[in-house]
């Protein structure tokens, strides 16, 4: 029963992230010259923009925390074993996608803290054997510039949410087919 409740909380938080993300996207401009100022405009000048920005940020952190808690709950209940191993795989994938969304979204404010956080994260990605150089190319290179910001924006707003929505659908389909009771 706890795994079901956590799954519904995850779906609710995903909806909250989608709504606040769309509202933030109306005013955000993903270029190196305008990203910081557009974020500042949202937070300072728009009515309740600060609240919208904080709800999106805190919702993302809460989503990652609940996903990890859900993963632990699924492990505790032994739902990683047959015939529900797909549920476990989807749960692990959801945590990975949420962490990648957090990583890509962190850079979008384009301030000093987000810049250096992304630089350190990219150093880890580039150090991966075999796939590091490929990922460096796909993410826009080794220097933090407009190309990287634009690619992070596209990943954060389009690619990762589509993967996440697909995983939510597959999770609900798997639960409907096999249930979550061990």
RAQUIQUI-V763347 format. One line per field, one symbol per residue. psi: psi as a letter, one per 30 degrees, with the letter a starting at -180 (. if undefined). A space follows every 10 residues. Layout:
# RAQUIQUI-V763347
psi: ???
This chain:
# RAQUIQUI-V763347
psi: eeeeeeeeee eeeeeeeeee eeeefefkjh leffeeeeee eeeefkkgee eeeeeeeeee eeeeeeeeee eeeeeefggf lkggfeeeee eeeeeeeeee eeeefefffh aeeeefeeee eeeeeffkke feeeeeeefg afkjaeeeee eeeeeefeee eeeeeeeeee eeeeeeeflf k.
